[in-house]
Structures are given as C-alpha cells and as structure tokens.
C-alpha cells in the first residue's frame, strides 16, 4: 500500500502482525513509535521494521510517499488522521 502525505500532514498508524515494514519512497517524515522513546527523522530511501501492535505517529516534514510493506495481501493497518481536514491519499 502506498500513501501520499502532504507537507505538515499527520497520521497515526496502528499495526498488526501482517505489517512488516515502512519504506519512505520520497520526502522526509518525523516518526514516533509507541515501542521506543526516541523520535526518528526519516529521509527518502529509508526502510523501518515495524513491531506487532505498535502505534506510529508520522508527520510529513516535506511532501512524502510512504509504502507499507505487508506479509499478507490483507492487513490490519488502521489509519487515523490527527487533523480532521486531512487524510492520507492512496496512490
């Protein structure tokens, strides 16, 4: 699944065991994980392994293209927008 995020857009992702990783195809994002006290600034070309059940908060520092890599075709990814007037767009 590929998502296009506008600059400044914030989304929350809650994963399940079908999600393997996230790959940043273009742009820069700021990422916070529920399983880690650190924050991450990820740039184009970065791939991040995802843990079962973790919550990810992502803010697009620049316009970004994010791919969610799954073990299975059908996943349990839940996306919540932080701001009601914005939402991820599927490419």
Biopython code that builds the backbone (N, CA, C, O; Angstrom):
import numpy as np
from Bio.PDB.StructureBuilder import StructureBuilder

atoms = [
    (1, "UNK", "N", (0.851, -1.165, 0.000)),
    (1, "UNK", "CA", (0.000, 0.000, 0.000)),
    (1, "UNK", "C", (0.900, 1.232, 0.000)),
    (1, "UNK", "O", (1.880, 1.304, 0.741)),
    (2, "UNK", "N", (0.553, 2.180, -0.830)),
    (2, "UNK", "CA", (1.342, 3.401, -0.929)),
    (2, "UNK", "C", (0.469, 4.589, -0.538)),
    (2, "UNK", "O", (-0.689, 4.684, -0.945)),
    (3, "UNK", "N", (1.039, 5.494, 0.255)),
    (3, "UNK", "CA", (0.321, 6.684, 0.724)),
    (3, "UNK", "C", (1.101, 7.927, 0.364)),
    (3, "UNK", "O", (2.327, 7.962, 0.471)),
    (4, "UNK", "N", (0.376, 8.951, -0.064)),
    (4, "UNK", "CA", (0.960, 10.251, -0.353)),
    (4, "UNK", "C", (0.566, 11.183, 0.781)),
    (4, "UNK", "O", (-0.618, 11.342, 1.077)),
    (5, "UNK", "N", (1.549, 11.794, 1.411)),
    (5, "UNK", "CA", (1.296, 12.713, 2.519)),
    (5, "UNK", "C", (1.716, 14.119, 2.104)),
    (5, "UNK", "O", (2.809, 14.322, 1.574)),
    (6, "UNK", "N", (0.844, 15.074, 2.350)),
    (6, "UNK", "CA", (1.168, 16.476, 2.070)),
    (6, "UNK", "C", (2.054, 17.014, 3.188)),
    (6, "UNK", "O", (2.009, 16.516, 4.313)),
    (7, "UNK", "N", (2.844, 18.011, 2.887)),
    (7, "UNK", "CA", (3.698, 18.629, 3.898)),
    (7, "UNK", "C", (2.841, 19.061, 5.090)),
    (7, "UNK", "O", (1.818, 19.723, 4.915)),
    (8, "UNK", "N", (3.260, 18.687, 6.299)),
    (8, "UNK", "CA", (2.540, 19.053, 7.512)),
    (8, "UNK", "C", (1.443, 18.081, 7.904)),
    (8, "UNK", "O", (0.900, 18.186, 9.004)),
    (9, "UNK", "N", (1.102, 17.142, 7.040)),
    (9, "UNK", "CA", (0.047, 16.169, 7.339)),
    (9, "UNK", "C", (0.543, 15.191, 8.410)),
    (9, "UNK", "O", (1.685, 14.735, 8.374)),
    (10, "UNK", "N", (-0.338, 14.883, 9.357)),
    (10, "UNK", "CA", (-0.010, 13.975, 10.459)),
    (10, "UNK", "C", (-0.986, 12.811, 10.440)),
    (10, "UNK", "O", (-2.199, 13.002, 10.348)),
    (11, "UNK", "N", (-0.436, 11.589, 10.528)),
    (11, "UNK", "CA", (-1.280, 10.397, 10.582)),
    (11, "UNK", "C", (-0.780, 9.480, 11.695)),
    (11, "UNK", "O", (0.396, 9.503, 12.057)),
    (12, "UNK", "N", (-1.691, 8.677, 12.225)),
    (12, "UNK", "CA", (-1.350, 7.657, 13.210)),
    (12, "UNK", "C", (-1.644, 6.302, 12.585)),
    (12, "UNK", "O", (-2.723, 6.093, 12.031)),
    (13, "UNK", "N", (-0.681, 5.373, 12.671)),
    (13, "UNK", "CA", (-0.849, 4.030, 12.141)),
    (13, "UNK", "C", (-0.765, 3.033, 13.290)),
    (13, "UNK", "O", (0.207, 3.044, 14.046)),
    (14, "UNK", "N", (-1.769, 2.174, 13.430)),
    (14, "UNK", "CA", (-1.705, 1.082, 14.394)),
    (14, "UNK", "C", (-1.569, -0.196, 13.588)),
    (14, "UNK", "O", (-2.419, -0.508, 12.753)),
    (15, "UNK", "N", (-0.497, -0.933, 13.841)),
    (15, "UNK", "CA", (-0.170, -2.089, 13.016)),
    (15, "UNK", "C", (-0.572, -3.398, 13.679)),
    (15, "UNK", "O", (-0.837, -3.452, 14.880)),
    (16, "UNK", "N", (-0.613, -4.452, 12.868)),
    (16, "UNK", "CA", (-0.764, -5.798, 13.411)),
    (16, "UNK", "C", (0.348, -6.657, 12.838)),
    (16, "UNK", "O", (1.256, -6.127, 12.199)),
    (17, "UNK", "N", (0.307, -7.955, 13.045)),
    (17, "UNK", "CA", (1.419, -8.803, 12.633)),
    (17, "UNK", "C", (1.554, -8.989, 11.126)),
    (17, "UNK", "O", (2.532, -9.592, 10.682)),
    (18, "UNK", "N", (0.617, -8.498, 10.325)),
    (18, "UNK", "CA", (0.733, -8.590, 8.867)),
    (18, "UNK", "C", (1.672, -7.519, 8.311)),
    (18, "UNK", "O", (2.191, -7.676, 7.206)),
    (19, "UNK", "N", (1.899, -6.437, 9.054)),
    (19, "UNK", "CA", (2.757, -5.347, 8.601)),
    (19, "UNK", "C", (4.211, -5.709, 8.898)),
    (19, "UNK", "O", (4.566, -6.035, 10.030)),
    (20, "UNK", "N", (5.031, -5.645, 7.874)),
    (20, "UNK", "CA", (6.454, -5.974, 8.017)),
    (20, "UNK", "C", (7.301, -4.725, 8.250)),
    (20, "UNK", "O", (8.129, -4.683, 9.160)),
    (21, "UNK", "N", (7.081, -3.698, 7.404)),
    (21, "UNK", "CA", (7.908, -2.504, 7.495)),
    (21, "UNK", "C", (7.273, -1.341, 6.743)),
    (21, "UNK", "O", (6.283, -1.494, 6.027)),
    (22, "UNK", "N", (7.882, -0.171, 6.935)),
    (22, "UNK", "CA", (7.524, 1.033, 6.186)),
    (22, "UNK", "C", (8.727, 1.423, 5.357)),
    (22, "UNK", "O", (9.866, 1.289, 5.805)),
    (23, "UNK", "N", (8.483, 1.901, 4.159)),
    (23, "UNK", "CA", (9.562, 2.355, 3.291)),
    (23, "UNK", "C", (9.216, 3.751, 2.797)),
    (23, "UNK", "O", (8.137, 3.978, 2.250)),
    (24, "UNK", "N", (10.137, 4.681, 2.992)),
    (24, "UNK", "CA", (9.916, 6.055, 2.553)),
    (24, "UNK", "C", (10.484, 6.198, 1.139)),
    (24, "UNK", "O", (11.700, 6.191, 0.946)),
    (25, "UNK", "N", (9.599, 6.326, 0.163)),
    (25, "UNK", "CA", (9.975, 6.399, -1.245)),
    (25, "UNK", "C", (10.470, 7.797, -1.617)),
    (25, "UNK", "O", (11.416, 7.943, -2.391)),
    (26, "UNK", "N", (9.823, 8.823, -1.059)),
    (26, "UNK", "CA", (10.205, 10.205, -1.363)),
    (26, "UNK", "C", (9.872, 11.086, -0.165)),
    (26, "UNK", "O", (8.954, 10.792, 0.600)),
    (27, "UNK", "N", (10.633, 12.171, -0.012)),
    (27, "UNK", "CA", (10.340, 13.146, 1.029)),
    (27, "UNK", "C", (11.028, 12.855, 2.351)),
    (27, "UNK", "O", (11.935, 12.028, 2.442)),
    (28, "UNK", "N", (10.559, 13.573, 3.387)),
    (28, "UNK", "CA", (11.093, 13.449, 4.742)),
    (28, "UNK", "C", (9.935, 13.400, 5.727)),
    (28, "UNK", "O", (8.995, 14.188, 5.624)),
    (29, "UNK", "N", (10.000, 12.468, 6.693)),
    (29, "UNK", "CA", (8.966, 12.376, 7.730)),
    (29, "UNK", "C", (9.603, 12.373, 9.108)),
    (29, "UNK", "O", (10.773, 12.030, 9.276)),
    (30, "UNK", "N", (8.794, 12.767, 10.097)),
    (30, "UNK", "CA", (9.141, 12.684, 11.513)),
    (30, "UNK", "C", (8.269, 11.565, 12.067)),
    (30, "UNK", "O", (7.053, 11.573, 11.872)),
    (31, "UNK", "N", (8.882, 10.598, 12.758)),
    (31, "UNK", "CA", (8.148, 9.421, 13.207)),
    (31, "UNK", "C", (8.383, 9.169, 14.687)),
    (31, "UNK", "O", (9.514, 9.228, 15.169)),
    (32, "UNK", "N", (7.298, 8.888, 15.403)),
    (32, "UNK", "CA", (7.351, 8.491, 16.811)),
    (32, "UNK", "C", (6.701, 7.125, 16.927)),
    (32, "UNK", "O", (5.642, 6.884, 16.348)),
    (33, "UNK", "N", (7.346, 6.210, 17.689)),
    (33, "UNK", "CA", (6.860, 4.837, 17.859)),
    (33, "UNK", "C", (6.438, 4.607, 19.304)),
    (33, "UNK", "O", (7.073, 5.114, 20.229)),
    (34, "UNK", "N", (5.364, 3.841, 19.499)),
    (34, "UNK", "CA", (4.921, 3.520, 20.851)),
    (34, "UNK", "C", (5.885, 2.557, 21.542)),
    (34, "UNK", "O", (5.894, 2.469, 22.770)),
    (35, "UNK", "N", (6.693, 1.838, 20.770)),
    (35, "UNK", "CA", (7.611, 0.852, 21.339)),
    (35, "UNK", "C", (8.995, 1.432, 21.640)),
    (35, "UNK", "O", (9.894, 0.693, 22.042)),
    (36, "UNK", "N", (9.181, 2.746, 21.452)),
    (36, "UNK", "CA", (10.507, 3.349, 21.555)),
    (36, "UNK", "C", (10.357, 4.786, 22.052)),
    (36, "UNK", "O", (9.422, 5.483, 21.660)),
    (37, "UNK", "N", (11.260, 5.226, 22.902)),
    (37, "UNK", "CA", (11.183, 6.595, 23.428)),
    (37, "UNK", "C", (11.826, 7.612, 22.487)),
    (37, "UNK", "O", (11.679, 8.818, 22.688)),
    (38, "UNK", "N", (12.538, 7.138, 21.464)),
    (38, "UNK", "CA", (13.194, 8.053, 20.527)),
    (38, "UNK", "C", (12.235, 8.483, 19.426)),
    (38, "UNK", "O", (11.249, 7.803, 19.142)),
    (39, "UNK", "N", (12.537, 9.616, 18.814)),
    (39, "UNK", "CA", (11.855, 10.065, 17.611)),
    (39, "UNK", "C", (12.822, 9.879, 16.446)),
    (39, "UNK", "O", (14.040, 9.870, 16.629)),
    (40, "UNK", "N", (12.265, 9.731, 15.253)),
    (40, "UNK", "CA", (13.080, 9.486, 14.072)),
    (40, "UNK", "C", (12.746, 10.498, 12.987)),
    (40, "UNK", "O", (11.576, 10.797, 12.746)),
    (41, "UNK", "N", (13.771, 11.022, 12.338)),
    (41, "UNK", "CA", (13.602, 11.840, 11.149)),
    (41, "UNK", "C", (14.094, 10.977, 9.993)),
    (41, "UNK", "O", (15.293, 10.738, 9.849)),
    (42, "UNK", "N", (13.161, 10.516, 9.177)),
    (42, "UNK", "CA", (13.486, 9.590, 8.094)),
    (42, "UNK", "C", (13.455, 10.304, 6.756)),
    (42, "UNK", "O", (12.587, 11.138, 6.497)),
    (43, "UNK", "N", (14.417, 9.960, 5.914)),
    (43, "UNK", "CA", (14.504, 10.569, 4.597)),
    (43, "UNK", "C", (14.299, 9.527, 3.511)),
    (43, "UNK", "O", (14.303, 8.324, 3.773)),
    (44, "UNK", "N", (14.123, 9.999, 2.317)),
    (44, "UNK", "CA", (13.913, 9.151, 1.143)),
    (44, "UNK", "C", (14.889, 7.974, 1.132)),
    (44, "UNK", "O", (16.086, 8.141, 1.362)),
    (45, "UNK", "N", (14.358, 6.791, 0.863)),
    (45, "UNK", "CA", (15.188, 5.600, 0.786)),
    (45, "UNK", "C", (15.276, 4.817, 2.086)),
    (45, "UNK", "O", (15.857, 3.731, 2.103)),
    (46, "UNK", "N", (14.716, 5.334, 3.174)),
    (46, "UNK", "CA", (14.773, 4.665, 4.472)),
    (46, "UNK", "C", (13.695, 3.598, 4.586)),
    (46, "UNK", "O", (12.560, 3.796, 4.154)),
    (47, "UNK", "N", (14.065, 2.460, 5.176)),
    (47, "UNK", "CA", (13.101, 1.393, 5.470)),
    (47, "UNK", "C", (13.156, 1.120, 6.966)),
    (47, "UNK", "O", (14.239, 1.015, 7.542)),
    (48, "UNK", "N", (11.978, 1.002, 7.601)),
    (48, "UNK", "CA", (11.899, 0.821, 9.048)),
    (48, "UNK", "C", (11.065, -0.410, 9.365)),
    (48, "UNK", "O", (9.906, -0.496, 8.960)),
    (49, "UNK", "N", (11.647, -1.367, 10.090)),
    (49, "UNK", "CA", (10.906, -2.551, 10.524)),
    (49, "UNK", "C", (9.851, -2.133, 11.538)),
    (49, "UNK", "O", (10.088, -1.246, 12.358)),
    (50, "UNK", "N", (8.683, -2.774, 11.483)),
    (50, "UNK", "CA", (7.552, -2.437, 12.354)),
    (50, "UNK", "C", (7.258, -3.625, 13.269)),
    (50, "UNK", "O", (7.294, -4.776, 12.833)),
    (51, "UNK", "N", (6.969, -3.341, 14.534)),
    (51, "UNK", "CA", (6.637, -4.377, 15.508)),
    (51, "UNK", "C", (5.130, -4.594, 15.576)),
    (51, "UNK", "O", (4.353, -3.668, 15.344)),
    (52, "UNK", "N", (4.723, -5.809, 15.892)),
    (52, "UNK", "CA", (3.307, -6.156, 16.030)),
    (52, "UNK", "C", (2.625, -5.247, 17.062)),
    (52, "UNK", "O", (3.101, -5.107, 18.189)),
    (53, "UNK", "N", (1.524, -4.643, 16.669)),
    (53, "UNK", "CA", (0.699, -3.855, 17.581)),
    (53, "UNK", "C", (1.218, -2.481, 17.945)),
    (53, "UNK", "O", (0.616, -1.801, 18.777)),
    (54, "UNK", "N", (2.307, -2.056, 17.354)),
    (54, "UNK", "CA", (2.822, -0.741, 17.744)),
    (54, "UNK", "C", (2.047, 0.382, 17.045)),
    (54, "UNK", "O", (1.503, 0.197, 15.956)),
    (55, "UNK", "N", (2.012, 1.524, 17.685)),
    (55, "UNK", "CA", (1.376, 2.723, 17.144)),
    (55, "UNK", "C", (2.483, 3.625, 16.617)),
    (55, "UNK", "O", (3.477, 3.868, 17.302)),
    (56, "UNK", "N", (2.304, 4.122, 15.393)),
    (56, "UNK", "CA", (3.253, 5.033, 14.778)),
    (56, "UNK", "C", (2.559, 6.358, 14.513)),
    (56, "UNK", "O", (1.468, 6.391, 13.943)),
    (57, "UNK", "N", (3.185, 7.441, 14.921)),
    (57, "UNK", "CA", (2.699, 8.790, 14.614)),
    (57, "UNK", "C", (3.682, 9.369, 13.601)),
    (57, "UNK", "O", (4.884, 9.444, 13.858)),
    (58, "UNK", "N", (3.156, 9.777, 12.450)),
    (58, "UNK", "CA", (4.000, 10.246, 11.351)),
    (58, "UNK", "C", (3.579, 11.647, 10.942)),
    (58, "UNK", "O", (2.398, 11.915, 10.723)),
    (59, "UNK", "N", (4.569, 12.547, 10.840)),
    (59, "UNK", "CA", (4.321, 13.889, 10.300)),
    (59, "UNK", "C", (5.198, 14.066, 9.074)),
    (59, "UNK", "O", (6.397, 13.790, 9.118)),
    (60, "UNK", "N", (4.607, 14.523, 7.987)),
    (60, "UNK", "CA", (5.358, 14.780, 6.757)),
    (60, "UNK", "C", (6.051, 16.134, 6.878)),
    (60, "UNK", "O", (5.393, 17.174, 6.887)),
    (61, "UNK", "N", (7.371, 16.117, 6.972)),
    (61, "UNK", "CA", (8.155, 17.363, 7.017)),
    (61, "UNK", "C", (8.120, 18.019, 5.639)),
    (61, "UNK", "O", (8.004, 19.240, 5.526)),
    (62, "UNK", "N", (8.221, 17.205, 4.602)),
    (62, "UNK", "CA", (8.020, 17.642, 3.220)),
    (62, "UNK", "C", (6.955, 16.713, 2.644)),
    (62, "UNK", "O", (6.583, 15.733, 3.289)),
    (63, "UNK", "N", (6.468, 16.998, 1.465)),
    (63, "UNK", "CA", (5.561, 16.048, 0.816)),
    (63, "UNK", "C", (6.279, 14.712, 0.751)),
    (63, "UNK", "O", (7.464, 14.648, 0.422)),
    (64, "UNK", "N", (5.548, 13.631, 1.071)),
    (64, "UNK", "CA", (6.208, 12.332, 1.180)),
    (64, "UNK", "C", (5.363, 11.222, 0.566)),
    (64, "UNK", "O", (4.135, 11.296, 0.524)),
    (65, "UNK", "N", (6.058, 10.196, 0.094)),
    (65, "UNK", "CA", (5.419, 8.974, -0.392)),
    (65, "UNK", "C", (5.904, 7.841, 0.498)),
    (65, "UNK", "O", (7.104, 7.585, 0.598)),
    (66, "UNK", "N", (4.966, 7.171, 1.139)),
    (66, "UNK", "CA", (5.255, 6.139, 2.123)),
    (66, "UNK", "C", (4.621, 4.825, 1.674)),
    (66, "UNK", "O", (3.439, 4.789, 1.333)),
    (67, "UNK", "N", (5.403, 3.750, 1.674)),
    (67, "UNK", "CA", (4.882, 2.435, 1.325)),
    (67, "UNK", "C", (4.850, 1.552, 2.564)),
    (67, "UNK", "O", (5.831, 1.471, 3.304)),
    (68, "UNK", "N", (3.719, 0.892, 2.785)),
    (68, "UNK", "CA", (3.567, -0.070, 3.877)),
    (68, "UNK", "C", (3.763, -1.457, 3.267)),
    (68, "UNK", "O", (3.003, -1.872, 2.392)),
    (69, "UNK", "N", (4.780, -2.161, 3.732)),
    (69, "UNK", "CA", (5.103, -3.487, 3.207)),
    (69, "UNK", "C", (4.495, -4.538, 4.134)),
    (69, "UNK", "O", (4.700, -4.507, 5.348)),
    (70, "UNK", "N", (3.740, -5.471, 3.539)),
    (70, "UNK", "CA", (2.971, -6.438, 4.316)),
    (70, "UNK", "C", (3.416, -7.865, 4.035)),
    (70, "UNK", "O", (3.888, -8.176, 2.942)),
    (71, "UNK", "N", (3.260, -8.738, 5.045)),
    (71, "UNK", "CA", (3.496, -10.172, 4.878)),
    (71, "UNK", "C", (2.371, -10.787, 4.054)),
    (71, "UNK", "O", (2.592, -11.725, 3.287)),
    (72, "UNK", "N", (1.182, -10.258, 4.216)),
    (72, "UNK", "CA", (-0.007, -10.797, 3.571)),
    (72, "UNK", "C", (-0.668, -9.719, 2.746)),
    (72, "UNK", "O", (-0.431, -8.530, 2.959)),
    (73, "UNK", "N", (-1.484, -10.124, 1.817)),
    (73, "UNK", "CA", (-2.220, -9.158, 0.987)),
    (73, "UNK", "C", (-3.213, -8.369, 1.836)),
    (73, "UNK", "O", (-3.349, -7.159, 1.656)),
    (74, "UNK", "N", (-3.901, -9.027, 2.748)),
    (74, "UNK", "CA", (-4.887, -8.368, 3.602)),
    (74, "UNK", "C", (-4.238, -8.057, 4.944)),
    (74, "UNK", "O", (-3.661, -8.945, 5.570)),
    (75, "UNK", "N", (-4.324, -6.813, 5.390)),
    (75, "UNK", "CA", (-3.628, -6.418, 6.613)),
    (75, "UNK", "C", (-4.576, -5.801, 7.617)),
    (75, "UNK", "O", (-5.740, -5.535, 7.319)),
    (76, "UNK", "N", (-4.060, -5.581, 8.807)),
    (76, "UNK", "CA", (-4.816, -4.940, 9.864)),
    (76, "UNK", "C", (-4.265, -3.573, 10.190)),
    (76, "UNK", "O", (-4.071, -3.246, 11.361)),
    (77, "UNK", "N", (-4.010, -2.778, 9.186)),
    (77, "UNK", "CA", (-3.492, -1.436, 9.369)),
    (77, "UNK", "C", (-4.660, -0.484, 9.583)),
    (77, "UNK", "O", (-5.594, -0.449, 8.782)),
    (78, "UNK", "N", (-4.606, 0.280, 10.652)),
    (78, "UNK", "CA", (-5.655, 1.265, 10.946)),
    (78, "UNK", "C", (-5.019, 2.642, 10.903)),
    (78, "UNK", "O", (-4.047, 2.905, 11.611)),
    (79, "UNK", "N", (-5.566, 3.524, 10.075)),
    (79, "UNK", "CA", (-5.025, 4.874, 9.918)),
    (79, "UNK", "C", (-6.001, 5.875, 10.506)),
    (79, "UNK", "O", (-7.198, 5.843, 10.225)),
    (80, "UNK", "N", (-5.465, 6.761, 11.327)),
    (80, "UNK", "CA", (-6.257, 7.829, 11.926)),
    (80, "UNK", "C", (-5.568, 9.144, 11.626)),
    (80, "UNK", "O", (-4.371, 9.290, 11.873)),
    (81, "UNK", "N", (-6.303, 10.093, 11.100)),
    (81, "UNK", "CA", (-5.695, 11.400, 10.854)),
    (81, "UNK", "C", (-5.756, 12.216, 12.130)),
    (81, "UNK", "O", (-6.730, 12.169, 12.880)),
    (82, "UNK", "N", (-4.692, 12.962, 12.354)),
    (82, "UNK", "CA", (-4.647, 13.817, 13.542)),
    (82, "UNK", "C", (-5.512, 15.057, 13.362)),
    (82, "UNK", "O", (-6.051, 15.591, 14.331)),
    (83, "UNK", "N", (-5.642, 15.507, 12.130)),
    (83, "UNK", "CA", (-6.451, 16.685, 11.832)),
    (83, "UNK", "C", (-7.617, 16.243, 10.961)),
    (83, "UNK", "O", (-7.393, 15.619, 9.924)),
    (84, "UNK", "N", (-8.837, 16.539, 11.341)),
    (84, "UNK", "CA", (-9.991, 16.048, 10.602)),
    (84, "UNK", "C", (-10.041, 16.483, 9.146)),
    (84, "UNK", "O", (-10.664, 15.802, 8.333)),
    (85, "UNK", "N", (-9.406, 17.593, 8.790)),
    (85, "UNK", "CA", (-9.490, 18.081, 7.420)),
    (85, "UNK", "C", (-8.423, 17.478, 6.505)),
    (85, "UNK", "O", (-8.380, 17.824, 5.325)),
    (86, "UNK", "N", (-7.564, 16.593, 7.005)),
    (86, "UNK", "CA", (-6.555, 15.961, 6.160)),
    (86, "UNK", "C", (-6.665, 14.449, 6.269)),
    (86, "UNK", "O", (-7.155, 13.920, 7.267)),
    (87, "UNK", "N", (-6.206, 13.764, 5.238)),
    (87, "UNK", "CA", (-6.183, 12.307, 5.277)),
    (87, "UNK", "C", (-5.165, 11.792, 4.279)),
    (87, "UNK", "O", (-4.884, 12.461, 3.284)),
    (88, "UNK", "N", (-4.601, 10.602, 4.528)),
    (88, "UNK", "CA", (-3.666, 10.060, 3.540)),
    (88, "UNK", "C", (-4.397, 9.726, 2.258)),
    (88, "UNK", "O", (-5.558, 9.318, 2.275)),
    (89, "UNK", "N", (-3.716, 9.902, 1.166)),
    (89, "UNK", "CA", (-4.298, 9.600, -0.131)),
    (89, "UNK", "C", (-3.582, 8.390, -0.685)),
    (89, "UNK", "O", (-2.352, 8.344, -0.683)),
    (90, "UNK", "N", (-4.324, 7.414, -1.155)),
    (90, "UNK", "CA", (-3.733, 6.215, -1.716)),
    (90, "UNK", "C", (-3.299, 6.502, -3.143)),
    (90, "UNK", "O", (-4.066, 7.033, -3.946)),
    (91, "UNK", "N", (-2.043, 6.139, -3.451)),
    (91, "UNK", "CA", (-1.515, 6.365, -4.810)),
    (91, "UNK", "C", (-1.862, 5.203, -5.704)),
    (91, "UNK", "O", (-1.508, 5.204, -6.883)),
]
sb = StructureBuilder()
sb.init_structure("model")
sb.init_model(0)
sb.init_chain("A")
sb.init_seg("    ")
for serial, (resi, resn, name, xyz) in enumerate(atoms, 1):
    if name == "N":
        sb.init_residue(resn, " ", resi, " ")
    sb.init_atom(name, np.array(xyz, "f"), 0.0, 1.0, " ", f" {name:<3s}", serial, name[0])
structure = sb.get_structure()
